[in-house]
């Protein structure tokens, strides 16, 4: 399936892009992260600490075990802080 992926903050900086469309067979966010890590060293580095990354599927904050089989978009970003 085709999936739009958006990257924010330092993820965007490390990957050199804020958006891409990928072809994936991933069924969960975690599986998508594993696919992305396998692309090259830049992705492996960007996704090396998943504790510092949050995900949203179609604009809803989710855990990494969330189903993405019907998703249109997955976004990755660092944890938000309040103030």
Secondary structure, DSSP 8 states (H G I E B T S, - for coil): -EEEEEE-THHHHHHT-SEEEEE---SBHHHHHHHHHTT-HHHHHHTS-GGG-EEEETTEEE-TT-B-TT-SEEEEE------
